């Protein structure tokens, strides 16, 4: 709990050990200080203090200290700056105590977790040879409490809970503290003859503290306020709490004290305009002080809030007992976090005049930040001209001198406030104005402030937050711009304009403020064919050899790549920054995979081992030895408790991911196991061997469930992958790519005829609609699973693409290549066709669209028209898959089979054509006696039912005969299917029996399928819209009109 005296204890411990020369170092976390609100400088600070205090350590620390290690990962800092010097030093010069206070004040929870995970094994190793102790304090936050319960930490730590300390001891300490300070107040304010406080008052006050040191500290500060000089009255007020207090018992006295401090700041009357103005001012200033990301001075506050000069300090005058309010330029600070907690918790602060609504104040602060940046930022604001950053002597001094404090704060933290803000039209307009006019100027400041990575994360969030399409687009382009050009921008601010602007696509909003310079400067050359952003977001070059394995974390935040350089590297997918380099394998890394919760990575290597790594810390958790040959494939079970590994020794081993022990060994064919995958329920595992043997095992009993040859005997089976739902298998052989249906054990599609280049890897998209392949040419290509159509190809790598992974939302592709690089690609705009044409144009029909139909899974759309064409579309990308030509007259009806593999189309040419969606020619032509009015597959696609209208000549044109005919065909074998005539009653019975709803059967009216897949009649009666069709399970509708297009839109 806040206020129990943790920091007071830490300071006392540090002072006492310092007095006895046992203090090695101390680090006090604080959210209010930039250099103490994260763990970036913990180990360098400790090392610096150890070197100053201990001569035997100094020499070894100085040797290890260099600019690189001071900015390295925490693991490297700990080992190089502390552990290794301690091991080399003279143990007789110790013991040493290192104090680390308020771990909960670190704003990056993952850093504290990493720090604790790193410290536990270090203490375990060195505690028997070096007498060193770490003294840590923290609130019992969930992530910290769970870490201290880990076996490794429990073995080397002892926990004391302040709430469990004998209450009489706590009371005695607080009593001494209160008595000492009240005596000082009496001597400084009251006449000497006055005896104050009475023993009863003192005891009552101590009782009210309820063991909270912060209550005692705030109380004596409030009572002894020298501006009011009314200690006796204030003590009486404290001892007479309001009867309306409704806070929890443990905090009610502290809350009542805070409430009294706030009440004392208000005018006596609450009925006039002055009261309203003052209370509004108090809420505004307190809300700002407690919600700012770091403390600022009174002058900066005034400019940030757009207040008049010399107004902040008087407004904060009544709050000296809870705020440190020094003279400018020293920042204003909150004494203790319990005060902001009180203000922002409506259950505690209660009253409208006191409560600070965080979202309301963050919205206001975000708006102010955007306004200040738009008003004050301009090109070369810091006056560095064309100088490189490396040529500048004191960048920090330049920033402080050239950029006003409130503008610098806005540049650093506008997105932090935006994250907690609520959308308003005013805030949206301010964001748009800033994006269009000052985004590049903002990047100048962040580059000089060494916070370019912050710009990437800020833009990544803001582009998703923005509701205005134009703002969202320019933020997105800004994000891509910084990702792609960050190495050039890092050289110096001038390079933002001189070296990168020419490579921004023409007419992009980012360049609009600089159009004049782009056209007039002789140093800038615009290309003629640069109209769109490249798909590449960034190229990662840390590996020194072939990158053969890549993976995406389940939350999409992290990437992992494994290479022939024997390393696994973890990357931040948002910034491209290297998070960890995992070293330990003694052979090339052939496989990497994340656990379902993203906390672990498993890697397989030519060194015959599997290693399990902690992703947060970057250390190996288990080394799994058991294979006698290379490990080519690794996979986690759906729950993450089991790891499967497939090896060139022909075995698959299941390992316990928690203990690292083997659970079961499966012996397959005596050849390479190229792929091993758990099926979704986790009770079965599938292994694919290079001789094309596919084997299915029961993971619980070890029983062999199925084994068969997936492709022709003697063919080489290079790589395989399962769809996430476990129903489909894609594999690469010498002949190309094949798709196989796991449930029926039948081949779905062979793509051999379409491949004239080598395929190195294959994976399914998260929704299983596409497969993405890496090619020998350095390209990646995508194929539609149902139709087998290649929907696009993207170029980028200089050598073969050996591995491919797709983000969980399907918008990005991560690739590893033989060119020693990994790359991230943005695929949100869909795939371009192989020939470079954009097939997203829905005006492909040359005449009126008559019908549209969705596939049952909602992934494909078929449209038919009076131009005799059937067009097949991909719904999400709006891309044309193919056009099916064969009918000689208007196509009037269309339907998908249940599995989406077939389309039936009916026409006025008195034929029904059945198409395989992957082939351009019909596989069956069914002749009927009339114009086809209606088609439907039913009973799980076993039958096709058609309604058709017989026609006869009359008055110079074809006119319908009376009545509609019905027929059905069995679809089990289209090659030999026979037509069976039906009466209307038989058709109605069949159709009603095949539907879950009780809607009326089709007649002569047009039909629509609603969101619940129920059928209703639609009578057009002269309207231009002939058919409405709803996408199954999604709120999207398609209207087909007698114009030449159809329209996608919300229901």
Order of alpha helices (4+ residues) and beta strands (2+ residues): alpha-beta-alpha-alpha-alpha-alpha-alpha-beta-alpha-beta-alpha-alpha-alpha-alpha-alpha-alpha-alpha-alpha-alpha-alpha-beta-beta-alpha-alpha-alpha-alpha-alpha-alpha-alpha-alpha-alpha-alpha-beta-beta-beta-beta-beta-beta-beta-beta-beta-beta-beta-beta-beta-beta-beta-beta-beta-beta-beta-beta-beta-beta-beta-beta-beta-beta-beta-beta-beta-beta-beta-beta-beta-beta-beta-beta-beta-beta-beta-beta-beta-beta-alpha-beta-beta-beta-beta-beta
